[in-house]
Amino acid sequence: MATYKLSVVAPDRTVFEDEVSASTFPAVYGYLGIWSNHEPMLVALKPGLITYTDAKNQLHFVSISGGFLETSGTSAIVLAQDAVRSSEVDLAQAEADLEEAKKALRGEASSMTVTEAMHEVEKATARLQLARKK
């Protein structure tokens, strides 16, 4: 199967960069699948899981908190606000972040606005999903 280069980059580091055969991304309007020779595009991403299949046909996951995806026929680049691999997820912190966001959405005392809380729920949920896929 044909491969292409996938790069997932956060502001502080490159989280992943290698050849893959397929990948899916949490686009703002739904999940988007990419294969080699995909048409060039620029897509906004929301918090969620990126999945990719490596050259050995193994499935992997990365959690992002939003960003942008740029594709060409030979590469796909994710510029993420934040990104982590499953081995990097702090399960207790993700659960605490989710609970704090839920408090804000219920109108309880919180330093978060409703908009921030909604984003944090998506981000924490994606990290919890990733942690469970270890």
The first five atom37 places (N, CA, C, CB, O) and aatype in JSON, in Angstrom:
{
  "aatype": [12, 0, 16, 18, 11, 10, 15, 19, 19, 0, 14, 3, 1, 16, 19, 13, 6, 3, 6, 19, 15, 0, 15, 16, 13, 14, 0, 19, 18, 7, 18, 10, 7, 9, 17, 15, 2, 8, 6, 14, 12, 10, 19, 0, 10, 11, 14, 7, 10, 9, 16, 18, 16, 3, 0, 11, 2, 5, 10, 8, 13, 19, 15, 9, 15, 7, 7, 13, 10, 6, 16, 15, 7, 16, 15, 0, 9, 19, 10, 0, 5, 3, 0, 19, 1, 15, 15, 6, 19, 3, 10, 0, 5, 0, 6, 0, 3, 10, 6, 6, 0, 11, 11, 0, 10, 1, 7, 6, 0, 15, 15, 12, 16, 19, 16, 6, 0, 12, 8, 6, 19, 6, 11, 0, 16, 0, 1, 10, 5, 10, 0, 1, 11, 11],
  "atom_mask": [
    [1, 1, 1, 1, 1],
    [1, 1, 1, 1, 1],
    [1, 1, 1, 1, 1],
    [1, 1, 1, 1, 1],
    [1, 1, 1, 1, 1],
    [1, 1, 1, 1, 1],
    [1, 1, 1, 1, 1],
    [1, 1, 1, 1, 1],
    [1, 1, 1, 1, 1],
    [1, 1, 1, 1, 1],
    [1, 1, 1, 1, 1],
    [1, 1, 1, 1, 1],
    [1, 1, 1, 1, 1],
    [1, 1, 1, 1, 1],
    [1, 1, 1, 1, 1],
    [1, 1, 1, 1, 1],
    [1, 1, 1, 1, 1],
    [1, 1, 1, 1, 1],
    [1, 1, 1, 1, 1],
    [1, 1, 1, 1, 1],
    [1, 1, 1, 1, 1],
    [1, 1, 1, 1, 1],
    [1, 1, 1, 1, 1],
    [1, 1, 1, 1, 1],
    [1, 1, 1, 1, 1],
    [1, 1, 1, 1, 1],
    [1, 1, 1, 1, 1],
    [1, 1, 1, 1, 1],
    [1, 1, 1, 1, 1],
    [1, 1, 1, 0, 1],
    [1, 1, 1, 1, 1],
    [1, 1, 1, 1, 1],
    [1, 1, 1, 0, 1],
    [1, 1, 1, 1, 1],
    [1, 1, 1, 1, 1],
    [1, 1, 1, 1, 1],
    [1, 1, 1, 1, 1],
    [1, 1, 1, 1, 1],
    [1, 1, 1, 1, 1],
    [1, 1, 1, 1, 1],
    [1, 1, 1, 1, 1],
    [1, 1, 1, 1, 1],
    [1, 1, 1, 1, 1],
    [1, 1, 1, 1, 1],
    [1, 1, 1, 1, 1],
    [1, 1, 1, 1, 1],
    [1, 1, 1, 1, 1],
    [1, 1, 1, 0, 1],
    [1, 1, 1, 1, 1],
    [1, 1, 1, 1, 1],
    [1, 1, 1, 1, 1],
    [1, 1, 1, 1, 1],
    [1, 1, 1, 1, 1],
    [1, 1, 1, 1, 1],
    [1, 1, 1, 1, 1],
    [1, 1, 1, 1, 1],
    [1, 1, 1, 1, 1],
    [1, 1, 1, 1, 1],
    [1, 1, 1, 1, 1],
    [1, 1, 1, 1, 1],
    [1, 1, 1, 1, 1],
    [1, 1, 1, 1, 1],
    [1, 1, 1, 1, 1],
    [1, 1, 1, 1, 1],
    [1, 1, 1, 1, 1],
    [1, 1, 1, 0, 1],
    [1, 1, 1, 0, 1],
    [1, 1, 1, 1, 1],
    [1, 1, 1, 1, 1],
    [1, 1, 1, 1, 1],
    [1, 1, 1, 1, 1],
    [1, 1, 1, 1, 1],
    [1, 1, 1, 0, 1],
    [1, 1, 1, 1, 1],
    [1, 1, 1, 1, 1],
    [1, 1, 1, 1, 1],
    [1, 1, 1, 1, 1],
    [1, 1, 1, 1, 1],
    [1, 1, 1, 1, 1],
    [1, 1, 1, 1, 1],
    [1, 1, 1, 1, 1],
    [1, 1, 1, 1, 1],
    [1, 1, 1, 1, 1],
    [1, 1, 1, 1, 1],
    [1, 1, 1, 1, 1],
    [1, 1, 1, 1, 1],
    [1, 1, 1, 1, 1],
    [1, 1, 1, 1, 1],
    [1, 1, 1, 1, 1],
    [1, 1, 1, 1, 1],
    [1, 1, 1, 1, 1],
    [1, 1, 1, 1, 1],
    [1, 1, 1, 1, 1],
    [1, 1, 1, 1, 1],
    [1, 1, 1, 1, 1],
    [1, 1, 1, 1, 1],
    [1, 1, 1, 1, 1],
    [1, 1, 1, 1, 1],
    [1, 1, 1, 1, 1],
    [1, 1, 1, 1, 1],
    [1, 1, 1, 1, 1],
    [1, 1, 1, 1, 1],
    [1, 1, 1, 1, 1],
    [1, 1, 1, 1, 1],
    [1, 1, 1, 1, 1],
    [1, 1, 1, 1, 1],
    [1, 1, 1, 0, 1],
    [1, 1, 1, 1, 1],
    [1, 1, 1, 1, 1],
    [1, 1, 1, 1, 1],
    [1, 1, 1, 1, 1],
    [1, 1, 1, 1, 1],
    [1, 1, 1, 1, 1],
    [1, 1, 1, 1, 1],
    [1, 1, 1, 1, 1],
    [1, 1, 1, 1, 1],
    [1, 1, 1, 1, 1],
    [1, 1, 1, 1, 1],
    [1, 1, 1, 1, 1],
    [1, 1, 1, 1, 1],
    [1, 1, 1, 1, 1],
    [1, 1, 1, 1, 1],
    [1, 1, 1, 1, 1],
    [1, 1, 1, 1, 1],
    [1, 1, 1, 1, 1],
    [1, 1, 1, 1, 1],
    [1, 1, 1, 1, 1],
    [1, 1, 1, 1, 1],
    [1, 1, 1, 1, 1],
    [1, 1, 1, 1, 1],
    [1, 1, 1, 1, 1],
    [1, 1, 1, 1, 1],
    [1, 1, 1, 1, 1],
    [1, 1, 1, 1, 1]
  ],
  "atom_positions": [
    [[0.84, -1.18, 0.0], [0.0, 0.0, 0.0], [0.89, 1.25, 0.0], [-0.96, 0.0, 1.22], [1.92, 1.28, 0.67]],
    [[0.48, 2.25, -0.74], [1.24, 3.5, -0.82], [1.21, 4.22, 0.52], [0.67, 4.4, -1.93], [0.23, 4.16, 1.26]],
    [[2.31, 4.92, 0.83], [2.4, 5.66, 2.08], [2.64, 7.14, 1.8], [3.53, 5.1, 2.96], [2.94, 7.54, 0.67]],
    [[2.49, 7.92, 2.84], [2.78, 9.35, 2.79], [3.31, 9.76, 4.15], [1.52, 10.18, 2.4], [3.14, 9.03, 5.13]],
    [[3.94, 10.91, 4.23], [4.53, 11.39, 5.47], [3.47, 12.13, 6.29], [5.75, 12.31, 5.19], [2.85, 13.08, 5.8]],
    [[3.27, 11.69, 7.54], [2.38, 12.37, 8.47], [3.21, 13.01, 9.56], [1.34, 11.39, 9.08], [4.06, 12.36, 10.17]],
    [[2.98, 14.3, 9.8], [3.64, 15.04, 10.87], [2.58, 15.63, 11.77], [4.58, 16.15, 10.3], [1.64, 16.27, 11.3]],
    [[2.72, 15.42, 13.08], [1.84, 16.04, 14.07], [2.74, 16.91, 14.93], [1.06, 14.96, 14.94], [3.62, 16.42, 15.63]],
    [[2.51, 18.22, 14.86], [3.38, 19.19, 15.51], [2.59, 20.04, 16.5], [4.06, 20.08, 14.45], [1.54, 20.59, 16.16]],
    [[3.1, 20.13, 17.73], [2.54, 21.0, 18.76], [3.48, 22.21, 18.86], [2.39, 20.26, 20.16], [4.58, 22.17, 18.31]],
    [[3.07, 23.27, 19.54], [3.94, 24.45, 19.62], [5.32, 24.17, 20.21], [3.26, 25.49, 20.45], [6.29, 24.85, 19.86]],
    [[5.42, 23.18, 21.09], [6.69, 22.93, 21.77], [7.49, 21.74, 21.25], [6.42, 22.72, 23.2], [8.62, 21.52, 21.69]],
    [[6.91, 20.94, 20.31], [7.63, 19.75, 19.86], [6.93, 19.09, 18.69], [7.78, 18.76, 21.0], [5.77, 19.37, 18.38]],
    [[7.66, 18.2, 18.04], [7.07, 17.32, 17.04], [6.65, 16.05, 17.77], [8.1, 17.0, 15.85], [7.48, 15.35, 18.35]],
    [[5.35, 15.76, 17.76], [4.8, 14.62, 18.48], [4.97, 13.34, 17.68], [3.33, 14.85, 18.81], [5.25, 12.28, 18.24]],
    [[4.8, 13.43, 16.38], [4.92, 12.25, 15.51], [5.32, 12.7, 14.12], [3.59, 11.44, 15.47], [4.85, 13.73, 13.63]],
    [[6.2, 11.91, 13.49], [6.56, 12.17, 12.09], [7.1, 10.88, 11.51], [7.61, 13.33, 11.97], [8.16, 10.39, 11.91]],
    [[6.35, 10.32, 10.55], [6.77, 9.07, 9.92], [5.86, 8.78, 8.73], [6.75, 7.9, 10.94], [4.89, 9.5, 8.48]],
    [[6.19, 7.73, 8.01], [5.38, 7.27, 6.89], [4.17, 6.49, 7.4], [6.22, 6.41, 5.92], [4.31, 5.64, 8.28]],
    [[3.0, 6.77, 6.86], [1.77, 6.06, 7.23], [1.02, 5.7, 5.95], [0.87, 6.94, 8.17], [1.28, 6.25, 4.89]],
    [[0.1, 4.74, 6.08], [-0.68, 4.34, 4.91], [-2.08, 4.95, 4.92], [-0.78, 2.83, 4.82], [-2.7, 5.09, 3.86]],
    [[-2.59, 5.31, 6.1], [-3.92, 5.92, 6.2], [-4.03, 6.64, 7.53], [-5.05, 4.85, 6.04], [-3.33, 6.3, 8.49]],
    [[-4.91, 7.64, 7.59], [-5.12, 8.36, 8.85], [-6.51, 9.0, 8.85], [-4.03, 9.44, 9.05], [-7.09, 9.25, 7.8]],
    [[-7.02, 9.24, 10.05], [-8.28, 9.97, 10.2], [-8.06, 11.11, 11.18], [-9.43, 9.03, 10.69], [-7.23, 11.03, 12.09]],
    [[-8.84, 12.18, 10.98], [-8.66, 13.4, 11.75], [-10.02, 13.94, 12.21], [-7.91, 14.47, 10.93], [-11.01, 13.82, 11.49]],
    [[-10.07, 14.54, 13.42], [-11.32, 15.11, 13.93], [-11.55, 16.52, 13.36], [-11.29, 15.15, 15.47], [-11.29, 17.52, 14.03]],
    [[-12.05, 16.58, 12.15], [-12.33, 17.88, 11.53], [-13.54, 18.52, 12.21], [-12.59, 17.72, 9.99], [-14.34, 17.83, 12.84]],
    [[-13.66, 19.8, 12.09], [-14.74, 20.54, 12.74], [-16.1, 20.0, 12.34], [-14.65, 22.03, 12.38], [-17.02, 19.98, 13.16]],
    [[-16.26, 19.54, 11.1], [-17.56, 19.06, 10.62], [-17.63, 17.54, 10.51], [-17.87, 19.67, 9.29], [-18.47, 17.01, 9.77]],
    [[-16.76, 16.82, 11.22], [-16.79, 15.37, 11.2], [-15.41, 14.8, 10.94], [0.0, 0.0, 0.0], [-14.49, 15.53, 10.56]],
    [[-15.26, 13.51, 11.13], [-13.97, 12.88, 10.92], [-13.65, 12.78, 9.42], [-13.94, 11.48, 11.56], [-14.53, 12.56, 8.59]],
    [[-12.37, 12.94, 9.1], [-11.89, 12.99, 7.73], [-10.8, 11.94, 7.54], [-11.36, 14.4, 7.37], [-9.84, 11.91, 8.31]],
    [[-10.93, 11.09, 6.53], [-9.92, 10.09, 6.22], [-8.99, 10.55, 5.12], [0.0, 0.0, 0.0], [-9.42, 11.17, 4.15]],
    [[-7.71, 10.26, 5.29], [-6.7, 10.66, 4.31], [-5.88, 9.43, 3.92], [-5.77, 11.78, 4.88], [-5.5, 8.63, 4.77]],
    [[-5.6, 9.3, 2.63], [-4.72, 8.27, 2.1], [-3.68, 8.93, 1.22], [-5.51, 7.19, 1.3], [-3.74, 10.14, 0.97]],
    [[-2.73, 8.16, 0.74], [-1.7, 8.68, -0.14], [-2.34, 9.31, -1.38], [-0.72, 7.56, -0.53], [-3.38, 8.84, -1.85]],
    [[-1.72, 10.35, -1.89], [-2.17, 11.07, -3.08], [-3.5, 11.8, -2.89], [-2.29, 10.11, -4.23], [-4.22, 12.04, -3.86]],
    [[-3.82, 12.15, -1.65], [-5.05, 12.9, -1.39], [-4.94, 14.29, -2.0], [-5.32, 12.99, 0.14], [-3.85, 14.86, -2.1]],
    [[-6.07, 14.83, -2.4], [-6.1, 16.2, -2.93], [-5.6, 17.19, -1.88], [-7.53, 16.57, -3.38], [-5.87, 17.0, -0.7]],
    [[-4.89, 18.23, -2.28], [-4.45, 19.25, -1.32], [-5.66, 19.93, -0.66], [-3.56, 20.29, -2.03], [-6.65, 20.24, -1.32]],
    [[-5.55, 20.15, 0.64], [-6.62, 20.82, 1.37], [-6.09, 21.37, 2.68], [-7.8, 19.87, 1.62], [-5.04, 20.96, 3.17]],
    [[-6.83, 22.31, 3.24], [-6.55, 22.87, 4.56], [-7.84, 22.76, 5.36], [-6.04, 24.36, 4.46], [-8.88, 23.25, 4.92]],
    [[-7.77, 22.11, 6.53], [-8.97, 21.8, 7.31], [-8.76, 22.2, 8.77], [-9.3, 20.3, 7.21], [-7.7, 21.95, 9.34]],
    [[-9.78, 22.82, 9.37], [-9.75, 23.11, 10.81], [-10.09, 21.84, 11.57], [-10.75, 24.27, 11.18], [-11.0, 21.1, 11.19]],
    [[-9.35, 21.6, 12.66], [-9.56, 20.42, 13.48], [-10.09, 20.8, 14.86], [-8.26, 19.62, 13.63], [-9.77, 21.87, 15.38]],
    [[-10.91, 19.92, 15.43], [-11.43, 20.13, 16.78], [-10.74, 19.13, 17.71], [-12.99, 19.97, 16.82], [-10.04, 18.23, 17.23]],
    [[-10.92, 19.25, 19.01], [-10.34, 18.26, 19.91], [-10.85, 16.86, 19.59], [-10.65, 18.6, 21.37], [-12.04, 16.66, 19.31]],
    [[-9.95, 15.89, 19.62], [-10.33, 14.51, 19.31], [-9.1, 13.66, 19.07], [0.0, 0.0, 0.0], [-7.98, 14.05, 19.38]],
    [[-9.33, 12.48, 18.51], [-8.25, 11.53, 18.26], [-7.88, 11.48, 16.78], [-8.65, 10.15, 18.74], [-8.74, 11.39, 15.91]],
    [[-6.59, 11.54, 16.54], [-6.05, 11.23, 15.22], [-5.7, 9.74, 15.26], [-4.77, 12.13, 14.85], [-5.07, 9.28, 16.2]],
    [[-6.12, 9.01, 14.25], [-5.71, 7.62, 14.13], [-4.86, 7.5, 12.87], [-6.95, 6.65, 14.08], [-5.11, 8.17, 11.88]],
    [[-3.86, 6.64, 12.93], [-3.06, 6.4, 11.73], [-2.56, 4.96, 11.73], [-1.87, 7.38, 11.66], [-2.36, 4.34, 12.77]],
    [[-2.38, 4.45, 10.53], [-1.87, 3.1, 10.32], [-0.45, 3.23, 9.79], [-2.77, 2.28, 9.34], [-0.22, 3.86, 8.75]],
    [[0.5, 2.65, 10.5], [1.89, 2.76, 10.1], [2.22, 1.8, 8.95], [2.82, 2.5, 11.29], [1.36, 1.05, 8.49]],
    [[3.46, 1.83, 8.5], [3.89, 1.0, 7.38], [3.81, -0.49, 7.69], [5.3, 1.36, 6.98], [3.79, -1.31, 6.77]],
    [[3.78, -0.87, 8.98], [3.66, -2.27, 9.39], [2.21, -2.66, 9.65], [4.51, -2.52, 10.65], [1.93, -3.72, 10.21]],
    [[1.29, -1.8, 9.24], [-0.15, -2.02, 9.37], [-0.63, -2.03, 10.83], [-0.52, -3.33, 8.71], [-1.63, -2.68, 11.15]],
    [[0.08, -1.32, 11.71], [-0.31, -1.19, 13.11], [-1.07, 0.13, 13.3], [0.94, -1.24, 14.05], [-0.68, 1.16, 12.75]],
    [[-2.16, 0.09, 14.07], [-2.99, 1.27, 14.32], [-2.47, 2.01, 15.55], [-4.47, 0.86, 14.53], [-2.16, 1.4, 16.57]],
    [[-2.37, 3.35, 15.43], [-1.87, 4.21, 16.51], [-2.82, 5.39, 16.68], [-0.42, 4.71, 16.21], [-3.64, 5.69, 15.81]],
    [[-2.7, 6.06, 17.85], [-3.58, 7.18, 18.18], [-2.79, 8.35, 18.77], [-4.68, 6.73, 19.15], [-1.79, 8.15, 19.47]],
    [[-3.25, 9.56, 18.48], [-2.73, 10.78, 19.09], [-3.94, 11.65, 19.43], [-1.7, 11.53, 18.13], [-4.85, 11.8, 18.61]],
    [[-3.94, 12.21, 20.64], [-5.01, 13.12, 21.03], [-4.57, 14.55, 20.76], [-5.38, 12.94, 22.54], [-3.45, 14.94, 21.09]],
    [[-5.46, 15.34, 20.14], [-5.16, 16.76, 19.91], [-6.26, 17.61, 20.53], [-5.02, 17.07, 18.37], [-7.37, 17.14, 20.77]],
    [[-5.93, 18.86, 20.79], [-6.93, 19.76, 21.35], [-7.38, 20.8, 20.33], [-6.37, 20.46, 22.59], [-7.85, 21.88, 20.69]],
    [[-7.25, 20.46, 19.07], [-7.65, 21.36, 17.98], [-6.43, 21.77, 17.17], [0.0, 0.0, 0.0], [-5.29, 21.53, 17.57]],
    [[-6.68, 22.41, 16.04], [-5.59, 22.87, 15.2], [-5.98, 22.87, 13.74], [0.0, 0.0, 0.0], [-7.14, 23.08, 13.4]],
    [[-5.0, 22.63, 12.87], [-5.23, 22.63, 11.43], [-4.5, 21.47, 10.78], [-4.78, 23.97, 10.82], [-3.44, 21.04, 11.24]],
    [[-5.07, 20.96, 9.7], [-4.49, 19.9, 8.89], [-4.28, 20.44, 7.49], [-5.4, 18.62, 8.87], [-5.18, 21.02, 6.89]],
    [[-3.06, 20.25, 6.96], [-2.76, 20.58, 5.58], [-2.32, 19.31, 4.89], [-1.66, 21.69, 5.48], [-1.45, 18.6, 5.38]],
    [[-2.93, 19.02, 3.74], [-2.55, 17.82, 2.99], [-2.06, 18.18, 1.6], [-3.73, 16.85, 2.91], [-2.46, 19.17, 1.0]],
    [[-1.18, 17.32, 1.11], [-0.77, 17.35, -0.29], [-0.77, 15.89, -0.72], [0.66, 18.05, -0.51], [-1.15, 15.03, 0.07]],
    [[-0.36, 15.6, -1.9], [-0.37, 14.2, -2.34], [0.62, 13.33, -1.62], [0.0, 0.0, 0.0], [0.44, 12.11, -1.56]],
    [[1.69, 13.93, -1.07], [2.75, 13.14, -0.45], [2.92, 13.37, 1.05], [4.03, 13.44, -1.13], [3.78, 12.75, 1.67]],
    [[2.11, 14.27, 1.63], [2.26, 14.53, 3.06], [0.98, 15.09, 3.66], [3.42, 15.5, 3.3], [0.1, 15.61, 2.98]],
    [[0.91, 14.96, 4.99], [-0.16, 15.57, 5.78], [0.51, 16.14, 7.03], [-1.31, 14.53, 6.15], [1.25, 15.44, 7.71]],
    [[0.23, 17.39, 7.31], [0.84, 18.07, 8.46], [-0.27, 18.59, 9.36], [1.77, 19.23, 8.0], [-1.17, 19.29, 8.91]],
    [[-0.19, 18.22, 10.65], [-1.13, 18.73, 11.64], [-0.39, 19.74, 12.5], [-1.73, 17.57, 12.52], [0.64, 19.42, 13.1]],
    [[-0.92, 20.94, 12.56], [-0.43, 21.96, 13.48], [-1.44, 22.0, 14.61], [-0.25, 23.38, 12.78], [-2.52, 22.58, 14.46]],
    [[-1.1, 21.39, 15.73], [-2.04, 21.21, 16.84], [-1.77, 22.21, 17.96], [-1.96, 19.78, 17.39], [-0.63, 22.59, 18.21]],
    [[-2.85, 22.63, 18.62], [-2.69, 23.49, 19.79], [-1.97, 22.73, 20.89], [-4.06, 23.99, 20.3], [-1.16, 23.3, 21.62]],
    [[-2.26, 21.44, 21.0], [-1.62, 20.55, 21.96], [-1.83, 19.13, 21.43], [-2.21, 20.73, 23.42], [-2.87, 18.84, 20.83]],
    [[-0.87, 18.25, 21.64], [-0.99, 16.87, 21.16], [-0.21, 15.95, 22.08], [-0.49, 16.74, 19.71], [0.87, 16.29, 22.55]],
    [[-0.78, 14.76, 22.33], [-0.11, 13.76, 23.17], [-0.34, 12.36, 22.61], [-0.6, 13.85, 24.63], [-1.38, 12.08, 22.0]],
    [[0.63, 11.5, 22.82], [0.5, 10.08, 22.52], [-0.09, 9.38, 23.74], [1.88, 9.44, 22.12], [-0.12, 9.96, 24.83]],
    [[-0.57, 8.16, 23.58], [-1.22, 7.45, 24.68], [-0.3, 7.28, 25.88], [-1.7, 6.1, 24.21], [-0.76, 7.33, 27.02]],
    [[0.98, 7.06, 25.65], [1.92, 6.86, 26.76], [2.14, 8.13, 27.58], [3.26, 6.38, 26.22], [2.68, 8.06, 28.69]],
    [[1.72, 9.27, 27.06], [1.93, 10.55, 27.74], [0.71, 11.05, 28.51], [2.35, 11.59, 26.74], [0.79, 12.07, 29.2]],
    [[-0.41, 10.37, 28.39], [-1.64, 10.84, 29.03], [-1.59, 10.62, 30.53], [-2.86, 10.14, 28.43], [-1.3, 9.52, 31.0]],
    [[-1.88, 11.68, 31.28], [-2.03, 11.59, 32.73], [-3.53, 11.4, 32.98], [-1.46, 12.89, 33.47], [-4.31, 12.35, 32.94]],
    [[-3.91, 10.16, 33.26], [-5.32, 9.81, 33.41], [-5.99, 10.61, 34.52], [-5.46, 8.33, 33.68], [-7.09, 11.12, 34.33]],
    [[-5.35, 10.73, 35.67], [-5.92, 11.46, 36.8], [-6.13, 12.93, 36.44], [-5.01, 11.35, 38.03], [-7.15, 13.52, 36.81]],
    [[-5.18, 13.52, 35.73], [-5.31, 14.93, 35.34], [-6.44, 15.11, 34.34], [-3.99, 15.46, 34.75], [-7.2, 16.07, 34.44]],
    [[-6.56, 14.2, 33.38], [-7.64, 14.3, 32.4], [-9.0, 14.18, 33.07], [-7.49, 13.21, 31.32], [-9.93, 14.91, 32.73]],
    [[-9.13, 13.27, 34.04], [-10.39, 13.13, 34.78], [-10.7, 14.38, 35.59], [-10.34, 11.9, 35.7], [-11.84, 14.82, 35.64]],
    [[-9.66, 14.96, 36.22], [-9.85, 16.19, 37.0], [-10.24, 17.36, 36.1], [-8.56, 16.54, 37.78], [-11.11, 18.16, 36.46]],
    [[-9.62, 17.46, 34.94], [-9.95, 18.52, 33.98], [-11.39, 18.39, 33.5], [-9.0, 18.49, 32.77], [-12.11, 19.38, 33.37]],
    [[-11.82, 17.16, 33.25], [-13.19, 16.92, 32.81], [-14.18, 17.31, 33.9], [-13.39, 15.45, 32.42], [-15.19, 17.95, 33.6]],
    [[-13.91, 16.95, 35.12], [-14.82, 17.29, 36.23], [-14.89, 18.8, 36.44], [-14.36, 16.6, 37.53], [-15.97, 19.33, 36.69]],
    [[-13.77, 19.49, 36.34], [-13.75, 20.95, 36.49], [-14.57, 21.62, 35.38], [-12.29, 21.49, 36.47], [-15.31, 22.57, 35.64]],
    [[-14.44, 21.12, 34.17], [-15.22, 21.67, 33.06], [-16.71, 21.42, 33.24], [-14.75, 21.08, 31.73], [-17.53, 22.29, 32.95]],
    [[-17.07, 20.24, 33.72], [-18.48, 19.93, 33.97], [-19.07, 20.84, 35.05], [-18.64, 18.46, 34.38], [-20.23, 21.24, 34.96]],
    [[-18.27, 21.17, 36.07], [-18.72, 22.09, 37.12], [-19.06, 23.45, 36.5], [-17.64, 22.25, 38.23], [-20.09, 24.04, 36.81]],
    [[-18.18, 23.93, 35.64], [-18.4, 25.22, 34.99], [-19.67, 25.19, 34.15], [-17.2, 25.6, 34.12], [-20.43, 26.16, 34.13]],
    [[-19.91, 24.07, 33.45], [-21.11, 23.97, 32.61], [-22.38, 23.87, 33.45], [-20.99, 22.75, 31.7], [-23.46, 24.24, 32.98]],
    [[-22.27, 23.37, 34.68], [-23.43, 23.31, 35.58], [-23.67, 24.65, 36.27], [-23.23, 22.22, 36.62], [-24.66, 24.8, 36.98]],
    [[-22.78, 25.61, 36.07], [-22.94, 26.92, 36.68], [-22.31, 27.03, 38.06], [0.0, 0.0, 0.0], [-22.52, 28.02, 38.75]],
    [[-21.55, 26.03, 38.47], [-20.88, 26.08, 39.75], [-19.65, 26.98, 39.65], [-20.49, 24.65, 40.23], [-19.23, 27.33, 38.55]],
    [[-19.09, 27.35, 40.8], [-17.92, 28.23, 40.83], [-16.77, 27.63, 40.02], [-17.48, 28.49, 42.28], [-16.37, 26.49, 40.25]],
    [[-16.26, 28.41, 39.07], [-15.17, 27.95, 38.22], [-14.47, 29.15, 37.6], [-15.69, 27.0, 37.12], [-15.07, 30.21, 37.42]],
    [[-13.21, 28.97, 37.27], [-12.47, 30.03, 36.6], [-12.68, 30.0, 35.08], [-10.98, 29.92, 36.92], [-12.18, 30.87, 34.37]],
    [[-13.41, 29.0, 34.59], [-13.65, 28.83, 33.14], [-14.95, 29.49, 32.71], [-13.67, 27.35, 32.77], [-15.94, 29.51, 33.44]],
    [[-14.92, 30.03, 31.49], [-16.16, 30.48, 30.87], [-16.86, 29.24, 30.3], [-15.89, 31.56, 29.75], [-16.27, 28.16, 30.23]],
    [[-18.09, 29.39, 29.9], [-18.83, 28.27, 29.31], [-18.13, 27.79, 28.04], [-20.29, 28.69, 29.0], [-18.02, 26.59, 27.82]],
    [[-17.67, 28.71, 27.21], [-16.98, 28.34, 25.97], [-15.7, 27.57, 26.28], [-16.66, 29.6, 25.13], [-15.42, 26.55, 25.64]],
    [[-14.93, 28.04, 27.25], [-13.71, 27.34, 27.63], [-14.04, 25.95, 28.19], [-12.92, 28.15, 28.67], [-13.33, 24.98, 27.91]],
    [[-15.1, 25.87, 28.97], [-15.51, 24.59, 29.56], [-15.92, 23.59, 28.49], [-16.67, 24.81, 30.56], [-15.58, 22.41, 28.58]],
    [[-16.64, 24.05, 27.47], [-17.06, 23.15, 26.39], [-15.83, 22.61, 25.66], [-18.0, 23.89, 25.39], [-15.78, 21.42, 25.34]],
    [[-14.85, 23.47, 25.4], [-13.62, 23.04, 24.74], [-12.86, 22.05, 25.64], [-12.72, 24.26, 24.41], [-12.32, 21.05, 25.15]],
    [[-12.81, 22.33, 26.94], [-12.1, 21.46, 27.87], [-12.76, 20.09, 27.98], [-12.03, 22.11, 29.24], [-12.07, 19.08, 28.12]],
    [[-14.09, 20.03, 27.9], [-14.79, 18.74, 27.92], [-14.36, 17.91, 26.72], [-16.34, 18.95, 27.91], [-14.06, 16.72, 26.86]],
    [[-14.32, 18.52, 25.52], [-13.89, 17.79, 24.32], [-12.44, 17.31, 24.44], [-14.06, 18.67, 23.08], [-12.12, 16.18, 24.1]],
    [[-11.58, 18.2, 24.93], [-10.16, 17.89, 25.06], [-9.94, 16.76, 26.08], [-9.36, 19.14, 25.47], [-9.22, 15.8, 25.79]],
    [[-10.54, 16.87, 27.26], [-10.36, 15.85, 28.31], [-10.97, 14.51, 27.88], [-11.01, 16.32, 29.63], [-10.41, 13.46, 28.15]],
    [[-12.11, 14.57, 27.21], [-12.75, 13.34, 26.73], [-11.85, 12.63, 25.72], [-14.11, 13.66, 26.09], [-11.72, 11.4, 25.77]],
    [[-11.23, 13.37, 24.82], [-10.32, 12.77, 23.84], [-9.12, 12.12, 24.54], [-9.83, 13.83, 22.83], [-8.7, 11.03, 24.16]],
    [[-8.59, 12.78, 25.55], [-7.44, 12.2, 26.29], [-7.85, 10.95, 27.04], [-6.86, 13.23, 27.27], [-7.09, 9.98, 27.1]],
    [[-9.04, 10.95, 27.61], [-9.52, 9.75, 28.32], [-9.72, 8.6, 27.34], [-10.85, 10.05, 29.06], [-9.37, 7.46, 27.64]],
    [[-10.27, 8.89, 26.16], [-10.42, 7.85, 25.13], [-9.06, 7.3, 24.74], [-11.13, 8.4, 23.89], [-8.89, 6.08, 24.59]],
    [[-8.09, 8.18, 24.58], [-6.74, 7.76, 24.21], [-6.13, 6.89, 25.3], [-5.85, 8.99, 23.95], [-5.52, 5.86, 24.99]],
    [[-6.28, 7.28, 26.55], [-5.71, 6.51, 27.67], [-6.3, 5.11, 27.72], [-5.97, 7.22, 29.0], [-5.61, 4.16, 28.1]],
    [[-7.54, 4.97, 27.35], [-8.21, 3.66, 27.39], [-7.8, 2.77, 26.22], [-9.73, 3.85, 27.38], [-8.09, 1.58, 26.22]],
    [[-7.12, 3.34, 25.23], [-6.68, 2.56, 24.07], [-5.26, 2.05, 24.22], [-6.79, 3.4, 22.81], [-4.74, 1.4, 23.31]],
    [[-4.61, 2.32, 25.34], [-3.22, 1.89, 25.58], [-3.07, 0.4, 25.42], [-2.76, 2.3, 26.96], [-1.97, -0.13, 25.58]]
  ]
}
